[in-house]
Amino acid sequence: MSRSDFPSGRRPGMAAVAVVGALLLFVSAGVVLWGGGPPSSPGTAGALRDYSSEPAPAWSISDADLPDYGTGPVALADSDGDDWLLSYPNGLGRSIVLLDGRSGVQRWPAPVDVGLGDCAINTARQVGCAIKLGKRPDGFYVIDQDGTPQPAGALDDTVSVTAVGINFLRITQGGRLASLRTPTGRTVWNRIFSAAATASVIDDILTVTSADGRGFVLDPENGHDILSCAQCDLRVYPQGVLAVRTASGSQRVEIYPRTGVARAVSGQSVRTAESMTVLSGAAILPVLTGVGPTQIMAASGHYEVVDPTTGEGRWNLVDPELSKVHTRPCGTLVAVAMKDRTRRFFTLADGAELGTLPAPEAGDPNGKLDVMSCVGSHATTAVFASGDTLSAINAETGTIAWNREIAGPVLNVNGYIALIQGSELIVLQPTTT
């Protein structure tokens, strides 16, 4: 592999390929590398705890531990650090119980029946619940440390609850009305969307997507748009937000940095990358690749790792043997797919090359990376999951560290790997604590 200076964030032309068959890494000159390292909060941006060795279960909880268990799987309704809110079927609705994520110990003496409602945990470690057709009168409740729901106002047709700082964003049955309210029920602001809305908070950024394909980053103080887009996907990273425009013929990526001590999202983009999209995968930095007719006609792949703070390309990969598909960003790493089905691993922050995972033999169960998604990474260990397999790869040696058969979704919760196995939640023990 050869390394050379690349003076701008724009993708290089084919003239930049100096050695046929050699993977070329272009590093943008003058760009200060992101010095924050992996995110400090485990679970964000694909940050895992150490799973370099095959893990045993640390703890589990199942229908045998949950009273009046109905029919269906368990789910994780919300989490905040070591507070995990488990939801399970109970009659026609669901019940919730607060767990200690380190041990699985139930924090409340008994679960709370929320019926067809929803719950979330705010930054004050309060659980706010919209209870509908449960064992208590319909309404909004804040559950105290003893597990007792305390009335905090009317239900007001709330069916979805998202914690936004200390407050709760409540969305109604129709999906269009969103109302931010304090734990005591005081309205901070209301907002009506053009179609049914879904809210999420990632790394303290409040985003809303609507059923008509629009995306919004909202100011939690007043509900106003910081940025909005139509026919787009919003991707949140530690250093900024990327709006991925998906309309046919006008695909592009707009990059909005986080600025200041509060790390607020800027409403002004620092770059628009035409005919580009962002690869899926929880990671510290976005990886861009081409999209549209030009990409379809291209003979090989091209990838650019960008710094959301400036919009500039951190480094680029160009090679005739690069595959156009199946490259996987994951935490602090990226697994780059080659045409011969080998995988070459690099660190996202600076493009340092690690190891190469050989191409799998035909029928090899270890060869499922093409259909796997990122769970997260720690140091040089990257963990991926498909519907039936969990795999850890040592990116430095290019070897499979361990495989585990699974039968359901895999979650990265506060850096722990959690498995949903029907009516059971299993948390895997990290190699080191």
C-alpha positions in Angstrom: 0.0 0.0 0.0 1.3 3.4 -0.8 0.5 6.7 1.0 0.5 10.1 -0.5 -0.8 13.6 0.3 -4.3 14.4 -1.0 -4.8 18.2 -0.8 -8.5 18.4 -0.8 -11.7 16.6 0.4 -12.8 16.0 -3.2 -12.7 12.5 -4.6 -9.6 11.9 -6.8 -9.9 11.0 -10.4 -8.6 7.8 -11.9 -5.3 9.6 -12.7 -4.6 9.4 -9.0 -4.3 5.7 -9.1 -0.5 5.3 -9.5 -0.1 1.6 -9.0 -2.4 -0.9 -10.6 -3.7 -3.5 -8.1 -2.4 -1.6 -5.1 -4.8 -0.2 -2.5 -4.1 3.5 -2.3 -4.8 5.5 0.8 -5.0 9.3 0.3 -4.8 11.4 3.4 -6.1 15.0 3.3 -3.2 17.3 3.9 -3.7 19.9 6.7 -6.7 18.2 8.2 -6.4 17.8 12.0 -7.3 14.3 12.8 -10.3 13.9 15.2 -8.5 13.8 18.5 -11.3 12.6 20.7 -10.6 9.0 20.2 -13.6 6.6 20.6 -16.7 8.0 22.2 -16.4 8.3 26.0 -19.9 6.9 26.4 -20.1 3.1 25.7 -22.7 2.2 23.2 -22.6 5.4 21.3 -21.2 5.4 17.7 -20.7 1.7 17.9 -18.4 1.7 21.0 -18.4 -1.7 22.6 -16.8 -3.0 25.8 -14.0 -5.6 25.3 -15.3 -8.7 23.6 -12.0 -10.0 22.2 -12.6 -13.4 23.8 -15.6 -15.6 23.4 -18.1 -14.4 26.0 -20.3 -16.4 28.4 -23.6 -15.0 29.6 -23.2 -12.5 32.4 -26.9 -12.6 33.3 -30.3 -13.2 31.8 -34.0 -12.7 32.5 -36.9 -14.6 30.9 -40.6 -15.3 31.1 -39.9 -17.5 34.2 -38.8 -14.3 36.1 -41.6 -12.0 34.8 -45.1 -12.4 36.3 -48.2 -12.7 34.0 -46.0 -13.1 30.9 -48.2 -13.2 27.8 -47.3 -14.2 24.2 -44.5 -12.6 22.3 -40.8 -11.5 22.8 -39.2 -9.2 25.4 -38.0 -5.8 24.2 -35.8 -3.0 25.6 -38.0 0.0 25.8 -35.2 2.4 26.8 -31.9 2.6 28.6 -29.8 5.3 30.3 -26.4 4.1 31.5 -27.0 1.2 33.9 -30.8 1.7 34.0 -32.4 -0.6 31.5 -36.2 -0.6 31.0 -37.4 -4.0 29.9 -40.8 -4.5 28.3 -42.7 -7.7 28.0 -46.2 -8.9 26.8 -48.9 -9.0 29.5 -52.4 -9.6 28.4 -53.4 -7.3 25.6 -50.6 -4.9 26.4 -47.2 -4.8 28.0 -45.5 -4.5 31.4 -42.2 -2.8 32.2 -39.5 -3.5 34.8 -36.4 -1.4 35.5 -33.2 -3.5 35.6 -29.6 -2.9 36.6 -27.7 -3.4 33.4 -24.6 -4.6 35.2 -26.3 -7.5 37.0 -29.8 -7.9 35.7 -31.2 -7.2 39.2 -34.8 -5.8 39.2 -34.8 -2.3 40.7 -38.6 -2.3 41.4 -40.4 -4.8 43.7 -42.9 -5.6 40.9 -43.4 -4.7 37.2 -45.7 -1.9 36.1 -48.6 -2.7 33.7 -48.7 0.1 31.0 -51.2 -1.6 28.7 -50.9 -0.1 25.2 -48.8 2.8 26.4 -45.1 3.6 26.2 -42.3 4.7 28.6 -38.9 6.4 28.6 -36.1 7.3 31.1 -35.0 10.9 31.4 -31.6 12.3 32.5 -32.8 12.6 36.1 -33.3 8.8 36.0 -37.1 9.2 36.2 -39.3 6.8 34.2 -42.2 8.6 32.5 -45.0 6.4 31.2 -48.1 6.9 29.1 -50.5 4.3 30.6 -53.4 3.3 28.4 -55.8 0.4 29.2 -53.5 -0.8 32.0 -54.4 -1.6 35.6 -54.4 2.1 36.5 -56.6 4.9 35.0 -55.4 6.2 31.7 -52.9 9.0 32.2 -49.3 10.0 32.2 -47.3 8.8 35.2 -43.8 9.2 36.6 -42.6 6.1 38.4 -40.7 6.7 41.6 -37.7 4.9 42.9 -39.9 2.4 44.7 -41.6 1.4 41.4 -44.9 3.2 42.2 -46.5 5.2 39.3 -47.3 8.8 40.4 -49.9 10.7 38.4 -48.4 13.5 36.2 -51.3 14.6 34.0 -53.8 13.4 31.5 -52.9 10.8 28.8 -53.9 13.3 26.1 -53.9 10.4 23.5 -50.2 9.8 24.0 -48.9 6.5 22.5 -45.2 7.3 22.1 -42.8 8.7 24.8 -39.2 9.8 24.2 -36.9 11.3 26.9 -35.4 14.6 25.9 -33.1 15.7 28.7 -35.2 15.9 31.8 -38.4 16.2 29.8 -40.6 13.8 27.8 -41.6 14.2 24.2 -45.1 12.7 23.8 -46.6 11.9 20.4 -50.3 11.2 20.0 -52.2 8.3 18.4 -52.4 10.0 15.1 -48.7 10.6 15.1 -48.7 14.2 14.0 -48.9 16.1 17.3 -45.7 16.1 19.4 -45.6 17.8 22.8 -42.6 18.3 25.0 -43.6 18.3 28.7 -41.9 18.4 32.0 -42.2 15.5 34.5 -44.9 17.4 36.2 -46.9 17.7 33.0 -46.2 21.3 32.1 -46.1 21.9 28.3 -42.8 23.3 27.0 -43.8 23.3 23.4 -46.1 21.7 20.8 -45.4 20.8 17.2 -47.6 19.5 14.5 -46.0 17.5 11.6 -47.4 16.9 8.2 -47.4 13.1 8.7 -47.0 10.6 11.5 -43.8 11.3 13.3 -41.2 9.2 15.1 -38.7 10.8 17.5 -35.3 9.6 18.7 -32.5 11.1 20.7 -29.0 10.0 19.8 -26.0 11.6 21.6 -28.2 14.4 22.9 -29.5 15.3 19.4 -33.3 15.2 19.0 -34.3 14.0 15.5 -37.8 13.3 14.1 -38.7 11.4 10.9 -42.1 11.6 9.4 -44.1 9.1 7.3 -43.9 11.3 4.3 -40.1 11.0 4.1 -39.1 14.2 5.9 -36.4 14.4 8.5 -35.8 17.1 11.2 -33.2 18.0 13.8 -35.1 20.0 16.5 -34.1 22.5 19.0 -35.3 20.9 22.3 -35.8 24.4 23.9 -38.6 25.4 21.5 -39.2 22.6 19.0 -38.0 24.7 16.0 -36.1 23.2 13.1 -32.3 23.4 13.3 -32.4 21.6 10.0 -35.0 19.8 7.9 -35.0 17.9 4.7 -37.4 16.0 2.4 -36.8 12.5 1.1 -33.9 12.1 3.3 -32.3 10.0 6.1 -30.5 11.7 9.0 -27.3 10.1 10.3 -26.0 11.3 13.7 -22.2 11.1 14.5 -20.2 12.4 17.5 -19.0 15.4 15.4 -22.1 16.2 13.3 -25.2 15.2 11.4 -25.4 14.1 7.8 -28.6 14.6 5.8 -28.6 11.9 3.1 -30.9 13.0 0.3 -32.4 10.0 -1.5 -34.6 11.5 -4.2 -33.9 9.9 -7.6 -31.6 12.1 -9.7 -30.6 14.3 -6.8 -28.9 12.0 -4.4 -26.4 13.9 -2.2 -25.1 14.2 1.3 -25.2 17.5 3.3 -22.9 17.7 6.3 -23.8 19.8 9.4 -21.2 20.1 12.1 -21.6 20.2 15.9 -20.1 23.4 17.3 -19.3 25.1 20.6 -19.1 23.9 24.1 -22.7 22.6 24.0 -21.9 20.7 20.7 -25.1 22.0 19.2 -25.8 21.1 15.6 -25.2 24.0 13.1 -28.1 24.8 10.7 -25.5 25.7 8.1 -23.9 22.8 6.1 -20.1 22.8 5.6 -20.3 20.6 2.5 -22.6 19.1 0.0 -21.3 15.9 -1.6 -23.2 15.4 -4.9 -24.0 11.8 -6.1 -22.8 10.4 -2.8 -24.4 8.4 0.0 -23.4 7.3 3.5 -22.7 3.6 4.3 -24.8 2.2 7.1 -23.2 1.2 10.4 -22.7 2.7 13.8 -19.3 4.4 13.6 -17.3 7.4 14.9 -16.9 8.9 11.4 -19.1 8.7 8.2 -17.9 6.7 5.2 -19.2 8.1 1.8 -19.5 6.3 -1.5 -20.9 7.0 -4.9 -24.6 6.5 -5.8 -26.6 6.8 -9.0 -25.7 6.3 -12.7 -22.0 7.1 -12.3 -21.6 4.6 -9.5 -23.5 1.9 -11.5 -21.1 2.3 -14.4 -18.0 2.5 -12.2 -15.6 -0.5 -12.5 -14.8 -0.5 -8.8 -15.6 1.1 -5.5 -14.5 4.3 -4.0 -14.8 5.3 -0.4 -14.2 8.6 1.5 -14.0 9.0 5.2 -15.1 12.6 6.1 -14.7 14.8 9.1 -18.2 16.2 9.9 -16.6 19.2 11.7 -15.2 20.6 8.4 -16.8 18.4 5.7 -13.3 17.6 4.4 -12.2 14.2 3.4 -10.1 12.6 6.1 -8.8 9.9 3.8 -9.9 8.1 0.6 -9.6 4.5 -0.7 -9.3 4.0 -4.5 -8.3 0.7 -6.2 -9.4 -1.3 -9.2 -10.0 -4.3 -6.9 -12.3 -2.5 -4.5 -15.9 -3.9 -4.4 -18.7 -1.4 -4.8 -20.8 -3.1 -2.0 -20.5 -4.8 1.4 -18.0 -2.4 3.0 -18.9 -2.1 6.7 -18.0 0.8 9.0 -18.1 -0.4 12.6 -17.2 1.7 15.7 -13.6 2.9 15.2 -13.0 0.5 12.3 -14.0 -0.1 8.7 -14.0 -3.5 7.0 -13.4 -2.8 3.3 -14.7 -5.4 0.8 -12.6 -6.4 -2.1 -13.7 -8.1 -5.3 -12.1 -11.4 -4.3 -14.3 -11.3 -1.1 -11.4 -10.6 1.2 -11.8 -7.9 3.8 -9.2 -5.3 4.6 -9.5 -3.5 7.9 -8.6 0.1 8.6 -8.9 2.5 11.5 -11.5 5.2 10.7 -9.7 8.1 12.4 -6.4 8.0 10.4 -6.7 5.2 7.8 -4.1 3.0 9.4 -4.2 -0.4 7.8 -4.7 -3.4 10.1 -5.2 -7.0 8.9 -6.9 -8.8 6.0 -9.7 -11.4 6.5 -9.3 -14.1 3.9 -12.1 -14.9 1.5 -14.4 -17.6 2.9 -14.5 -21.1 1.4 -17.8 -21.9 -0.4 -20.4 -22.9 2.2 -18.2 -21.6 5.1 -20.6 -20.4 7.9 -17.9 -17.8 8.8 -18.5 -16.1 5.4 -21.6 -14.2 6.3 -20.1 -10.8 6.7 -21.8 -9.7 3.4 -25.2 -10.0 5.2 -24.1 -8.9 8.6 -24.5 -5.5 10.3 -22.2 -3.8 12.8 -22.9 -4.3 16.5 -19.8 -2.3 17.5 -16.0 -2.5 18.1 -13.5 -2.2 20.8 -9.8 -1.6 20.0 -9.1 -4.1 17.1 -12.1 -6.3 17.7 -15.2 -5.7 15.5 -18.5 -7.6 16.2 -21.1 -8.2 13.5 -24.5 -9.9 13.6 -26.9 -11.6 11.2 -30.2 -13.2 12.0 -28.6 -16.3 13.2 -24.9 -15.6 13.9 -22.9 -13.3 16.0 -19.2 -13.0 14.9 -16.2 -11.2 16.4 -13.3 -10.5 14.1 -9.8 -9.6 15.2 -9.1 -6.8 12.7 -5.4 -6.8 13.4 -4.8 -10.5 12.6 -7.6 -10.9 10.1 -9.1 -13.9 11.9 -12.5 -14.8 13.3 -12.1 -14.5 17.1 -15.3 -16.3 17.9 -18.8 -17.1 16.6 -22.1 -17.6 18.5 -25.4 -18.9 17.2 -28.3 -16.6 18.0 -32.0 -16.5 17.4 -33.1 -12.9 17.4 -32.0 -9.3 17.5 -28.6 -8.1 18.9 -28.4 -4.9 20.8 -25.4 -2.7 21.9 -26.6 -1.3 25.2 -24.1 0.9 27.1 -21.4 -1.1 25.4 -22.7 -4.5 26.5 -23.9 -7.0 23.9 -27.5 -8.0 24.7 -29.4 -10.8 22.9 -33.1 -10.9 22.5 -34.0 -14.6 22.3 -37.7 -14.7 22.2 -38.9 -14.5 25.8 -35.4 -14.1 27.2 -32.9 -11.3 27.3 -29.2 -12.5 27.6 -26.4 -10.1 28.3 -22.9 -11.3 27.4 -19.9 -10.9 29.8 -17.1 -8.7 28.4 -13.6 -10.1 28.4 -12.4 -7.3 30.8 -14.5 -5.0 32.9 
